[in-house]
Amino acid sequence: MDYKEWEPLYKKILKDFGYNEEKDIKAAKIALDISKNLKIASINELRKIIKKKIVTVCGAAMDDEDIKKIDGIVIAADETTSFLLKKGIIPDIITTDLDGNINDLIKANENGSITIIHAHGDNIDIIKKWLTKFNGKVMITTQSKPFDIVYNFGGFTDGDRAYCIAKHFEAKKINLIGFNFEEPKPKSGKKIEIKRKKLKWAKKIITILK
């Protein structure tokens, strides 16, 4: 999904949640500035990993039975990284806005996971605090207009953003496991009604791309 396709959805999301586009842009600029001394993954690297491959996108509702369904390249949505690490699985790629277990995200990154870090208006402080701690390869994404080496492949939540990335880089097949669009997993400090609303958007975005 390129920005021209994504922008109409983004504008609707801004209106629906009352988000501020200028804050999204500010977050992306801050993340870009901080990331200048980090190891940046390239578009070609992602393409090489994903193109014509089977990709499994792992969501937060994963359980032990879902482990058996993993096939091909693994993209983990944020907090799912912690579950996978406990099972001895290092994701190939992680999509995160850094509100999962930071230590686990950093650990996976150090062990080879390309970590695609999403900057938006609500996580500026987290980006300032944690972005420099990632010693492995990272990529910065935004939900507003992309620029420089800040990308936008579409997507709103970590899960549907992972799906958008797999789709953008032409995965041969995309398996979704651990996704529950109806009952979000509770997270400390997060309102369940807002999470449920976000998941409705995630489901809508994935459906459009399918």
C-alpha positions in Angstrom: 0.0 0.0 0.0 1.5 3.3 -1.0 0.7 6.6 0.6 -1.9 7.6 -2.0 -3.9 4.5 -1.1 -3.3 4.9 2.6 -4.0 8.6 3.0 -7.8 8.5 2.7 -7.9 5.8 5.4 -5.5 7.8 7.5 -7.6 10.9 7.3 -10.6 8.9 8.5 -8.6 7.5 11.4 -7.5 11.0 12.5 -11.1 12.1 12.5 -12.4 9.0 14.2 -9.9 9.1 17.1 -9.3 12.8 17.2 -5.6 12.4 16.5 -3.3 15.3 15.5 -1.5 14.9 12.2 1.1 17.5 13.2 2.0 15.5 16.2 2.5 12.4 14.0 4.8 14.4 11.7 6.7 15.7 14.7 7.2 12.2 16.1 8.5 10.9 12.7 11.0 13.8 12.5 12.2 13.1 16.0 12.6 9.4 15.3 14.5 10.1 12.1 16.9 12.5 13.9 17.6 10.0 16.7 18.0 7.1 14.3 20.9 8.7 12.4 23.5 6.8 14.4 21.6 3.5 14.3 21.8 0.6 11.9 19.1 1.2 9.4 17.6 -1.7 7.5 17.0 -0.9 3.8 14.0 -1.4 1.6 16.1 -4.0 -0.4 16.7 -6.0 2.7 13.0 -6.2 3.5 12.2 -7.1 -0.1 14.8 -9.9 -0.1 13.4 -11.3 3.2 9.8 -11.2 2.2 9.3 -11.3 -1.6 7.9 -14.6 -2.9 8.1 -16.1 0.6 5.5 -17.6 2.9 5.1 -15.1 5.7 3.4 -15.7 9.1 2.2 -12.6 10.9 1.9 -13.3 14.6 -0.7 -11.4 16.7 -1.0 -10.8 20.4 -3.7 -13.5 20.9 -1.2 -16.3 20.1 -1.3 -19.5 22.2 0.8 -22.7 22.3 -1.4 -24.3 19.5 -0.6 -21.4 17.2 3.1 -22.2 17.4 2.5 -25.3 15.2 1.0 -23.1 12.5 4.1 -20.9 12.0 5.5 -21.2 8.5 8.2 -19.3 6.6 9.2 -15.8 7.6 7.9 -14.6 10.9 6.7 -11.1 11.5 5.8 -10.4 15.1 3.4 -7.6 16.2 5.0 -5.8 19.1 4.2 -7.7 22.4 3.9 -11.0 20.6 7.7 -10.9 20.5 7.8 -11.8 24.2 5.6 -14.9 23.7 7.8 -16.0 20.8 11.0 -15.5 22.7 9.7 -17.7 25.5 9.2 -20.4 22.9 12.7 -20.0 21.5 11.6 -18.2 18.3 13.4 -15.1 17.1 11.1 -13.2 14.7 12.6 -12.2 11.4 10.8 -8.8 11.6 9.0 -7.0 14.4 6.5 -4.2 14.0 6.2 -2.0 17.1 5.4 1.4 18.5 7.4 0.4 21.6 4.5 -0.2 24.0 5.3 -3.9 24.4 8.0 -5.3 26.6 10.9 -3.1 25.7 13.6 -5.4 27.1 12.3 -8.3 24.9 12.1 -6.1 21.8 15.7 -5.0 22.4 16.8 -8.6 23.0 15.1 -9.9 19.8 16.7 -6.9 17.9 20.1 -7.8 19.2 19.6 -11.4 18.1 18.7 -10.5 14.5 15.1 -9.2 14.3 14.7 -6.3 12.0 12.7 -4.0 14.2 10.3 -1.6 12.4 9.6 1.1 14.8 6.5 3.2 14.3 6.5 6.9 15.3 3.2 8.6 16.1 1.9 11.5 18.2 1.4 9.5 21.3 4.8 7.8 21.6 7.3 10.7 21.3 8.6 10.3 24.9 9.0 6.6 24.5 11.0 7.1 21.2 13.2 9.6 22.9 13.9 7.2 25.8 14.3 3.9 24.0 15.2 4.2 20.3 18.9 4.6 20.9 18.9 1.3 22.8 18.3 -0.8 19.7 21.7 -2.0 18.5 20.5 -4.3 15.7 18.9 -3.1 12.5 15.8 -0.9 12.6 13.5 1.0 10.3 11.3 3.9 11.1 7.7 4.2 9.9 5.1 6.9 10.2 1.3 6.9 9.7 1.5 10.4 8.1 3.3 11.3 4.8 6.6 9.4 4.4 9.9 11.3 3.9 13.6 10.7 3.8 14.1 7.2 5.2 10.9 7.3 7.2 8.5 4.9 5.5 4.7 4.3 5.3 3.5 0.9 4.0 0.0 1.4 5.4 -1.5 0.1 8.6 -2.7 1.5 11.9 -2.0 -1.1 14.6 1.1 -3.2 14.9 -0.7 -6.2 13.6 -2.3 -4.8 10.5 0.9 -2.8 9.8 2.8 -6.1 9.8 0.3 -7.5 7.3 0.6 -4.3 5.1 4.4 -4.8 5.1 4.1 -8.4 4.0 1.7 -7.4 1.3 3.8 -4.4 0.1 6.9 -6.6 -0.3 4.9 -9.2 -2.3 4.9 -12.2 0.0 3.9 -15.4 -1.7 1.4 -16.2 1.0 0.5 -14.5 4.3 -0.7 -16.5 7.3 -2.4 -14.6 10.1 -2.2 -16.3 13.5 -3.0 -15.0 16.9 -5.4 -12.4 15.8 -8.6 -11.7 17.7 -10.4 -8.7 16.3 -13.3 -8.9 18.7 -11.7 -9.3 22.1 -8.5 -7.4 22.6 -5.9 -8.5 25.0 -5.9 -6.3 28.1 -2.8 -4.1 28.5 -1.8 -2.0 31.5 -2.6 1.7 31.0 -4.7 1.1 27.9 -8.4 1.6 27.6 -10.1 -1.6 26.3 -12.8 0.3 24.4 -10.1 2.2 22.5 -8.2 -1.0 21.7 -11.4 -2.6 20.5 -12.0 0.4 18.2 -8.5 0.1 16.9 -8.9 -3.6 16.1 -12.0 -2.8 14.1 -9.8 -0.6 11.9 -7.1 -3.2 11.8 -9.7 -5.8 10.5 -11.0 -3.3 8.0 -7.5 -2.5 6.6 -6.5 -6.2 6.3 -9.9 -6.9 4.6 -9.3 -4.2 2.1 -5.8 -5.5 1.2 -7.0 -9.1 0.9 
